[in-house]
Amino acid sequence: MVASPLVLTVVAAALVDKGRVLVQQRAPGRSMAGLWEFPGGKLEPHENPEAALVRELREELGIAIVPAALRPLAFASAALGDRHLLLLLYLVTDWDGVPAPLDASAVRWATPAELRRLAMPPADVPLVDALERWFSRACA
């Protein structure tokens, strides 16, 4: 997938375990440092979204995921300076390893209600609604 230079495509994961989702805190020195976000990152040239997310989760959290374990959940779109951010969120319920903050200040598990109280980047905020809908269907 090749994105327009004006559109920045980013992939993220909602790793779900026991009614909670994993978020990571952006490291100092980065844009939006200190905010909590869904782990993931930018696509490399000629990389599809699923391959990018598998790579990013290995690099950021030290976990292994097979592409077949990624289920598209929602997307968000937001202005980002002179570009536009397209954030693709995938649901992940199966992985190998224990998530660790290899590229962030911290990681934490939070319920969707707890996510609403965390400072998050603007593009991540509307994705919490999609997670709440998914949790309500999964628990019904």
DAVEN-V213501 format. One record per pair of residues at least 24 apart in sequence whose ideal C-beta (glycine too) atoms are under 8 Angstrom apart, sorted by sequence separation. I is the first residue (numbers start at 1). J is the second residue. D is the distance in Angstrom with one decimal. If there is no record, write none. Layout:
I/J/D + I/J/D
//
This chain:
14/38/5.9 + 15/39/7.3 + 69/93/7.4 + 12/37/7.2 + 13/38/6.1 + 69/94/4.7 + 12/38/3.8 + 13/39/5.6 + 69/95/6.9 + 12/39/6.5 + 13/40/5.6 + 65/92/6.1 + 12/40/3.4 + 11/40/4.7 + 65/94/7.6 + 10/40/6.3 + 11/41/7.0 + 65/95/4.8 + 10/41/6.4 + 64/95/6.5 + 65/96/7.6 + 10/42/5.5 + 11/43/6.7 + 63/95/4.7 + 64/96/4.3 + 9/42/7.3 + 10/43/7.5 + 63/96/6.4 + 64/97/5.8 + 8/42/6.7 + 9/43/5.2 + 63/97/4.0 + 57/92/7.8 + 62/97/5.7 + 63/98/7.4 + 24/60/6.9 + 61/97/7.6 + 62/98/7.7 + 63/99/5.5 + 87/123/4.6 + 24/61/7.5 + 53/90/5.9 + 62/99/7.1 + 87/124/7.3 + 11/49/4.9 + 57/95/7.4 + 61/99/4.2 + 62/100/5.1 + 85/123/5.3 + 89/127/4.9 + 11/50/7.9 + 22/61/7.8 + 49/88/5.5 + 61/100/6.2 + 3/43/6.9 + 9/49/7.2 + 13/53/5.9 + 50/90/7.6 + 61/101/7.5 + 62/102/5.4 + 87/127/7.3 + 11/52/5.1 + 12/53/7.5 + 49/90/7.9 + 60/101/8.0 + 61/102/6.3 + 89/130/6.8 + 1/43/6.4 + 11/53/4.2 + 60/102/5.8 + 2/45/7.0 + 59/102/6.9 + 60/103/4.4 + 80/123/7.9 + 91/134/6.6 + 2/46/6.9 + 13/57/5.9 + 59/103/6.4 + 60/104/6.7 + 78/122/5.4 + 11/56/6.7 + 78/123/4.2 + 1/47/7.3 + 61/107/7.1 + 77/123/7.6 + 1/48/5.5 + 76/123/4.6 + 1/49/6.5 + 15/63/8.0 + 76/124/7.2 + 76/125/8.0 + 76/126/5.1 + 38/89/6.3 + 76/127/5.6 + 13/65/7.8 + 74/126/7.8 + 74/127/5.4 + 73/127/7.8 + 74/130/3.5 + 13/70/7.6 + 73/130/5.6 + 74/131/8.0 + 73/131/7.4 + 14/73/6.1 + 39/99/7.8 + 73/134/6.3 + 39/104/7.5 + 39/107/7.8 + 34/105/7.5 + 8/80/6.3 + 36/108/7.5 + 36/110/7.9 + 8/83/5.1 + 10/85/6.3 + 12/87/6.0 + 14/89/5.8 + 16/91/6.4 + 6/82/7.7 + 7/83/6.8 + 8/84/7.0 + 10/86/7.1 + 11/87/7.8 + 12/88/7.0 + 13/89/7.5 + 14/90/7.0 + 16/92/6.9 + 17/93/7.5 + 25/101/7.6 + 27/103/7.0 + 6/83/5.6 + 7/84/5.1 + 8/85/5.2 + 9/86/5.0 + 10/87/5.0 + 11/88/5.0 + 12/89/5.1 + 13/90/5.4 + 14/91/5.2 + 15/92/4.9 + 16/93/5.3 + 22/99/5.7 + 24/101/6.0 + 27/104/5.6 + 28/105/6.9 + 5/83/7.6 + 6/84/6.2 + 7/85/7.9 + 8/86/7.0 + 10/88/7.2 + 12/90/7.2 + 13/91/7.9 + 14/92/6.7 + 15/93/7.9 + 26/104/6.5 + 27/105/5.1 + 7/86/5.7 + 9/88/7.0 + 11/90/6.8 + 13/92/4.8 + 24/103/7.9 + 25/104/5.5 + 26/105/7.1 + 36/115/7.6 + 15/95/6.7 + 24/104/3.8 + 25/105/4.3 + 24/105/7.8 + 25/106/4.5 + 24/106/7.0 + 25/107/7.5 + 36/118/4.3 + 3/86/7.6 + 24/107/4.8 + 25/108/7.7 + 36/119/6.5 + 37/120/6.2 + 15/99/6.7 + 23/107/7.1 + 24/108/8.0 + 35/119/5.2 + 36/120/5.3 + 37/121/5.5 + 22/107/5.9 + 23/108/6.1 + 34/119/7.0 + 35/120/5.7 + 22/108/7.4 + 35/121/5.3 + 38/124/5.9 + 22/109/5.7 + 23/110/6.0 + 37/124/5.2 + 21/109/7.1 + 36/124/7.9 + 20/109/4.0 + 21/110/6.3 + 32/121/5.1 + 38/127/6.8 + 20/110/5.9 + 21/111/7.7 + 18/109/7.9 + 20/111/5.5 + 21/112/7.1 + 17/109/6.9 + 19/111/6.2 + 23/115/6.8 + 21/115/6.9 + 23/118/6.9 + 26/121/7.9 + 23/120/7.7 + 21/131/6.1 + 12/124/7.5 + 10/123/7.9 + 14/127/7.5 + 12/127/7.7 + 19/135/6.9 + 14/131/5.7 + 19/139/7.6
//
